[in-house]
Amino acid sequence: MSVAEGDNIKVQGTLGTYNGLLQIQTPTIEVVSSGNAVSPVTKTIAQINTDFEGDNELQGLLVTIENATVNAISNGKYTVAQSTNTIDVYGLTNVAVKDIITFTGNIGCNNGIRIVNPKNVVISNPVINADNVTLAYNATSGEIAYTITNPSGETLSAALTDGDWISNIA
């Protein structure tokens, strides 16, 4: 029997585990209803990691993660972060390191916690509205020094080298 997203099902079988993931062995499946709305629950990476280290009750849940920064990309594995909390995401596309993203996916925990089947990915890199922007390039060091004064009067200064960019400015 095949099932689809939105099906409400009744499953019977023996509960077991496979590589740390709960599974129903030799299941019988009955579709109780079809076409039901599936709404993700918004969770933080910290909440997901804490649950995994505890009772692991969120396994398989459809979640939305908001404003996570892509920290690393390696062989199809994307590591995203909120503050100091990180989680691996498999299946992201069209995002780059340092992008700030919001997305929906399922919590998996086969040999470790992760998000799988990401969808509805929105990139929301910040846009800076500034009154004064001053740039200075040093040809010897390759640095670009900048000063930004935003409308509230606060000033931000730093030096960038090749590959750096400004992020997380409020």
Backbone as CSV, one residue per row, in Angstrom:
resi,resn,N_x,N_y,N_z,CA_x,CA_y,CA_z,C_x,C_y,C_z
1,MET,0.848,-1.180,0.000,0.000,0.000,0.000,0.886,1.233,0.000
2,SER,0.523,2.217,-0.790,1.295,3.451,-0.815,0.565,4.531,-0.019
3,VAL,1.337,5.395,0.569,0.792,6.524,1.312,1.390,7.803,0.749
4,ALA,0.714,8.920,0.968,1.165,10.207,0.455,1.113,11.247,1.570
5,GLU,1.841,12.351,1.338,1.796,13.459,2.290,0.339,13.878,2.472
6,GLY,-0.071,14.039,3.729,-1.446,14.420,4.037,-2.338,13.247,4.392
7,ASP,-1.811,12.021,4.248,-2.594,10.840,4.649,-2.517,10.682,6.167
8,ASN,-3.643,10.366,6.779,-3.696,9.988,8.184,-3.730,8.474,8.178
9,ILE,-2.733,7.843,8.790,-2.628,6.391,8.697,-2.638,5.730,10.065
10,LYS,-3.023,4.471,10.068,-2.948,3.621,11.255,-1.921,2.544,10.922
11,VAL,-0.895,2.433,11.768,0.186,1.483,11.528,0.260,0.511,12.705
12,GLN,0.382,-0.760,12.398,0.579,-1.774,13.433,1.793,-2.607,13.074
13,GLY,2.552,-2.973,14.094,3.738,-3.787,13.897,4.566,-3.780,15.162
14,THR,5.781,-4.261,15.051,6.684,-4.320,16.191,7.625,-3.127,16.130
15,LEU,7.739,-2.397,17.232,8.626,-1.234,17.285,10.068,-1.693,17.439
16,GLY,10.940,-1.150,16.598,12.355,-1.470,16.671,13.185,-0.232,16.352
17,THR,14.485,-0.408,16.278,15.372,0.694,15.900,16.322,0.216,14.815
18,TYR,16.751,1.157,13.998,17.739,0.890,12.964,18.653,2.098,12.913
19,ASN,19.925,1.916,13.276,20.894,3.013,13.316,20.383,4.208,14.115
20,GLY,19.734,3.956,15.235,19.249,5.020,16.102,17.916,5.602,15.685
21,LEU,17.327,5.119,14.602,16.065,5.636,14.092,14.952,4.645,14.428
22,LEU,13.848,5.149,15.002,12.723,4.270,15.300,12.114,3.760,14.007
23,GLN,11.654,2.503,14.035,10.988,1.942,12.862,9.953,0.930,13.314
24,ILE,8.962,0.742,12.458,7.960,-0.302,12.676,8.344,-1.462,11.764
25,GLN,8.605,-2.605,12.388,9.003,-3.781,11.615,7.762,-4.560,11.202
26,THR,7.763,-5.105,9.991,6.631,-5.823,9.390,5.303,-5.095,9.645
27,PRO,5.202,-3.862,9.128,4.004,-3.063,9.409,2.803,-3.456,8.552
28,THR,1.630,-3.238,9.117,0.399,-3.221,8.333,-0.100,-1.786,8.407
29,ILE,-0.486,-1.240,7.237,-0.843,0.174,7.155,-2.263,0.306,6.632
30,GLU,-3.049,1.137,7.308,-4.406,1.435,6.875,-4.518,2.954,6.717
31,VAL,-4.931,3.423,5.534,-5.146,4.856,5.328,-6.520,5.192,5.895
32,VAL,-6.517,6.048,6.924,-7.754,6.443,7.588,-8.412,7.595,6.840
33,SER,-7.609,8.554,6.379,-8.123,9.671,5.581,-6.986,10.229,4.740
34,SER,-7.345,10.942,3.668,-6.344,11.499,2.749,-6.580,12.989,2.556
35,GLY,-5.530,13.661,2.069,-5.655,15.073,1.734,-5.689,16.008,2.921
36,ASN,-5.217,15.564,4.065,-5.204,16.405,5.264,-4.101,17.453,5.166
37,ALA,-4.351,18.638,5.701,-3.343,19.697,5.720,-2.198,19.290,6.642
38,VAL,-0.985,19.551,6.193,0.203,19.262,6.991,0.871,20.594,7.289
39,SER,0.905,20.966,8.544,1.472,22.253,8.933,2.744,22.049,9.735
40,PRO,3.845,22.681,9.293,5.086,22.553,10.067,4.999,23.319,11.383
41,VAL,5.811,22.899,12.323,5.946,23.558,13.619,7.267,24.309,13.605
42,THR,7.277,25.560,14.037,8.521,26.323,14.086,9.322,25.900,15.310
43,LYS,10.562,25.507,15.088,11.474,25.094,16.162,12.820,25.773,15.938
44,THR,13.557,25.955,17.021,14.932,26.442,16.907,15.862,25.238,16.827
45,ILE,17.052,25.479,16.327,18.055,24.406,16.282,18.373,23.933,17.693
46,ALA,18.422,24.851,18.650,18.684,24.472,20.048,17.602,23.520,20.564
47,GLN,16.333,23.796,20.269,15.243,22.918,20.710,15.365,21.523,20.091
48,ILE,15.708,21.469,18.821,15.843,20.181,18.132,17.004,19.385,18.716
49,ASN,18.151,20.045,18.917,19.319,19.353,19.477,19.060,18.882,20.904
50,THR,18.390,19.699,21.714,18.075,19.317,23.093,17.156,18.103,23.113
51,ASP,16.151,18.080,22.232,15.242,16.941,22.163,15.992,15.670,21.765
52,PHE,16.896,15.775,20.790,17.654,14.611,20.337,18.511,14.040,21.464
53,GLU,19.081,14.933,22.285,19.907,14.478,23.414,19.056,13.927,24.544
54,GLY,17.743,14.202,24.517,16.824,13.732,25.553,15.974,12.587,25.064
55,ASP,14.654,12.819,24.987,13.706,11.758,24.657,13.509,11.531,23.161
56,ASN,14.040,12.414,22.324,13.951,12.269,20.869,12.499,12.158,20.392
57,GLU,11.630,13.009,20.946,10.212,12.974,20.611,9.885,13.716,19.312
58,LEU,10.826,14.506,18.784,10.569,15.280,17.574,10.935,14.525,16.300
59,GLN,11.463,13.327,16.421,11.887,12.535,15.274,10.798,12.464,14.210
60,GLY,11.130,12.840,12.977,10.200,12.774,11.863,9.303,13.991,11.722
61,LEU,9.281,14.873,12.706,8.399,16.040,12.690,8.763,16.998,11.561
62,LEU,7.753,17.578,10.925,7.947,18.606,9.911,8.102,19.937,10.638
63,VAL,9.261,20.573,10.462,9.560,21.810,11.191,9.967,22.920,10.234
64,THR,9.778,24.143,10.687,10.321,25.314,10.024,11.424,25.867,10.911
65,ILE,12.578,26.128,10.300,13.701,26.759,10.996,13.881,28.133,10.374
66,GLU,13.862,29.154,11.222,13.917,30.524,10.735,15.291,31.149,10.984
67,ASN,15.728,31.963,10.038,16.930,32.788,10.174,18.159,32.006,10.639
68,ALA,18.468,30.957,9.915,19.671,30.163,10.179,20.734,30.566,9.155
69,THR,21.967,30.611,9.587,23.078,30.979,8.711,23.763,29.727,8.201
70,VAL,23.988,29.653,6.886,24.711,28.526,6.299,26.188,28.695,6.665
71,ASN,26.723,27.761,7.464,28.117,27.840,7.930,29.089,27.086,7.041
72,ALA,28.638,25.962,6.470,29.544,25.129,5.680,28.742,24.272,4.715
73,ILE,29.403,23.938,3.602,28.813,23.044,2.607,29.878,22.023,2.241
74,SER,29.535,20.716,2.337,30.500,19.671,2.014,29.764,18.429,1.528
75,ASN,29.959,18.078,0.269,29.398,16.848,-0.299,27.903,16.685,-0.037
76,GLY,27.129,17.735,-0.279,25.681,17.658,-0.114,25.189,17.870,1.298
77,LYS,26.106,18.048,2.243,25.733,18.319,3.632,25.932,19.805,3.890
78,TYR,24.874,20.467,4.329,24.913,21.888,4.666,24.812,22.004,6.174
79,THR,25.752,22.683,6.795,25.673,22.928,8.224,25.131,24.335,8.416
80,VAL,24.004,24.434,9.149,23.381,25.728,9.392,23.386,26.006,10.888
81,ALA,23.354,27.298,11.240,23.482,27.690,12.643,22.501,28.790,13.007
82,GLN,22.093,28.743,14.255,21.409,29.843,14.923,22.232,30.074,16.181
83,SER,22.880,31.223,16.268,23.795,31.511,17.362,24.893,30.432,17.343
84,THR,25.117,29.742,18.450,26.171,28.724,18.505,25.636,27.314,18.254
85,ASN,24.344,27.182,17.979,23.722,25.876,17.762,23.726,25.542,16.273
86,THR,24.174,24.323,15.944,24.246,23.920,14.541,23.489,22.620,14.310
87,ILE,23.102,22.423,13.033,22.483,21.166,12.619,22.830,20.959,11.153
88,ASP,22.952,19.711,10.747,23.224,19.387,9.348,21.907,19.278,8.592
89,VAL,21.921,19.756,7.344,20.748,19.707,6.471,21.176,19.034,5.171
90,TYR,20.409,18.052,4.734,20.710,17.347,3.493,19.643,17.670,2.453
91,GLY,20.080,18.092,1.258,19.162,18.345,0.168,18.924,19.809,-0.151
92,LEU,19.621,20.721,0.510,19.484,22.134,0.161,20.115,22.380,-1.208
93,THR,19.612,23.360,-1.918,20.226,23.778,-3.178,20.122,25.289,-3.294
94,ASN,20.974,25.844,-4.135,20.940,27.268,-4.450,21.132,28.184,-3.241
95,VAL,21.899,27.741,-2.258,22.288,28.601,-1.144,23.805,28.546,-1.024
96,ALA,24.371,29.576,-0.408,25.821,29.677,-0.272,26.191,29.884,1.191
97,VAL,27.453,29.632,1.511,27.961,29.892,2.851,27.693,31.357,3.188
98,LYS,27.233,31.594,4.380,26.879,32.901,4.961,25.495,33.393,4.580
99,ASP,24.764,32.658,3.707,23.373,33.021,3.444,22.565,32.817,4.718
100,ILE,21.583,33.662,4.930,20.646,33.525,6.047,19.357,32.994,5.447
101,ILE,18.922,31.817,5.949,17.791,31.131,5.319,16.714,30.750,6.332
102,THR,15.502,30.640,5.823,14.370,30.050,6.535,13.885,28.919,5.643
103,PHE,13.589,27.754,6.236,13.184,26.601,5.433,12.370,25.629,6.272
104,THR,11.724,24.692,5.570,10.936,23.646,6.209,11.546,22.293,5.836
105,GLY,11.569,21.354,6.782,12.084,20.020,6.520,11.714,19.068,7.643
106,ASN,12.050,17.808,7.472,11.761,16.789,8.481,12.986,16.521,9.342
107,ILE,12.754,16.310,10.626,13.834,15.960,11.536,14.126,14.471,11.384
108,GLY,15.358,14.173,11.048,15.803,12.785,10.966,16.893,12.557,12.003
109,CYS,17.083,11.327,12.384,18.138,11.063,13.365,18.802,9.715,13.116
110,ASN,18.964,9.362,11.857,19.665,8.152,11.502,21.169,8.401,11.669
111,ASN,21.756,7.831,12.707,23.176,8.036,13.028,23.512,9.501,13.297
112,GLY,22.615,10.228,13.900,22.850,11.624,14.251,21.696,12.498,13.803
113,ILE,21.546,13.627,14.443,20.433,14.533,14.149,20.688,15.296,12.856
114,ARG,19.636,15.524,12.076,19.752,16.229,10.804,18.363,16.678,10.354
115,ILE,18.339,17.539,9.354,17.096,17.912,8.690,17.179,17.365,7.269
116,VAL,16.110,16.699,6.828,16.071,16.129,5.479,14.867,16.688,4.730
117,ASN,14.911,16.553,3.425,13.833,16.992,2.545,13.484,18.472,2.714
118,PRO,14.493,19.358,2.728,14.171,20.777,2.904,13.386,21.327,1.715
119,LYS,12.459,22.214,2.006,11.675,22.868,0.959,11.287,24.258,1.446
120,ASN,10.672,25.023,0.573,10.263,26.388,0.897,11.422,27.210,1.458
121,VAL,12.572,27.102,0.807,13.778,27.807,1.267,13.698,29.261,0.826
122,VAL,13.850,30.147,1.801,13.851,31.584,1.537,15.175,32.155,2.039
123,ILE,15.896,32.825,1.150,17.148,33.493,1.530,16.791,34.923,1.906
124,SER,17.247,35.349,3.078,16.899,36.694,3.542,18.136,37.439,4.035
125,ASN,19.144,37.511,3.170,20.343,38.244,3.544,19.985,39.707,3.782
126,PRO,20.579,40.325,4.809,20.185,41.686,5.180,20.592,42.729,4.149
127,VAL,19.795,43.758,4.100,20.105,44.923,3.291,20.373,46.068,4.252
128,ILE,21.453,46.785,4.027,21.823,47.876,4.922,21.399,49.198,4.298
129,ASN,20.617,49.962,5.039,20.298,51.320,4.644,21.183,52.223,5.484
130,ALA,22.094,52.911,4.848,23.063,53.710,5.588,23.080,55.139,5.073
131,ASP,23.392,56.058,5.986,23.524,57.463,5.611,24.879,57.736,4.982
132,ASN,25.937,57.187,5.568,27.297,57.425,5.099,28.038,56.106,4.996
133,VAL,28.634,55.864,3.842,29.478,54.688,3.670,30.806,55.177,3.106
134,THR,31.895,54.821,3.805,33.224,55.205,3.357,34.041,53.945,3.174
135,LEU,34.652,53.780,1.979,35.492,52.630,1.690,36.898,53.107,1.361
136,ALA,37.892,52.341,1.812,39.280,52.647,1.474,39.983,51.328,1.171
137,TYR,40.632,51.240,0.002,41.313,50.019,-0.410,42.817,50.193,-0.222
138,ASN,43.448,49.208,0.440,44.889,49.208,0.634,45.478,48.166,-0.320
139,ALA,46.140,48.613,-1.384,46.670,47.716,-2.408,47.763,46.804,-1.865
140,THR,48.478,47.235,-0.841,49.561,46.431,-0.273,49.003,45.224,0.492
141,SER,48.030,45.468,1.361,47.483,44.388,2.187,46.298,43.689,1.539
142,GLY,45.665,44.307,0.559,44.483,43.740,-0.066,43.227,43.927,0.763
143,GLU,43.294,44.775,1.780,42.152,45.007,2.644,41.293,46.156,2.128
144,ILE,40.007,46.023,2.397,39.074,47.120,2.178,38.588,47.544,3.555
145,ALA,38.928,48.750,3.965,38.453,49.276,5.244,37.155,50.014,4.977
146,TYR,36.195,49.869,5.877,34.927,50.549,5.677,34.423,51.172,6.966
147,THR,33.631,52.190,6.811,32.903,52.803,7.914,31.480,53.022,7.418
148,ILE,30.520,52.578,8.206,29.113,52.742,7.872,28.438,53.467,9.026
149,THR,27.745,54.529,8.738,26.926,55.203,9.737,25.480,54.978,9.343
150,ASN,24.717,54.317,10.225,23.319,54.062,9.884,22.438,55.217,10.338
151,PRO,21.179,55.222,9.958,20.313,56.361,10.277,20.183,56.662,11.766
152,SER,20.400,55.663,12.644,20.286,55.925,14.080,21.533,56.603,14.630
153,GLY,22.572,56.755,13.788,23.774,57.448,14.229,24.888,56.533,14.695
154,GLU,24.619,55.208,14.805,25.666,54.284,15.227,26.624,54.047,14.071
155,THR,27.900,53.813,14.397,28.910,53.613,13.371,29.515,52.228,13.513
156,LEU,29.750,51.581,12.378,30.387,50.268,12.327,31.615,50.403,11.448
157,SER,32.765,49.935,11.945,33.996,49.985,11.165,34.702,48.652,11.247
158,ALA,35.377,48.277,10.160,36.163,47.048,10.139,36.986,47.025,8.865
159,ALA,37.796,45.986,8.723,38.573,45.787,7.502,38.225,44.411,6.944
160,LEU,37.977,44.352,5.651,37.639,43.104,4.985,38.792,42.654,4.115
161,THR,39.019,41.347,4.061,39.974,40.792,3.111,39.199,39.932,2.125
162,ASP,39.854,39.458,1.102,39.202,38.676,0.063,38.392,37.541,0.673
163,GLY,37.131,37.429,0.301,36.274,36.350,0.779,35.420,36.725,1.976
164,ASP,35.707,37.842,2.640,34.899,38.285,3.772,33.743,39.125,3.275
165,TRP,32.700,39.190,4.065,31.607,40.112,3.788,30.898,40.426,5.093
166,ILE,30.111,41.457,5.085,29.421,41.941,6.277,28.162,41.112,6.467
167,SER,27.889,40.689,7.717,26.654,39.939,7.978,26.141,40.269,9.365
168,ASN,24.889,39.946,9.591,24.244,40.078,10.887,24.348,41.462,11.499
169,ILE,24.109,42.482,10.710,24.109,43.847,11.217,22.679,44.248,11.498
170,ALA,22.411,44.681,12.707,21.052,45.118,13.046,20.974,46.632,12.932
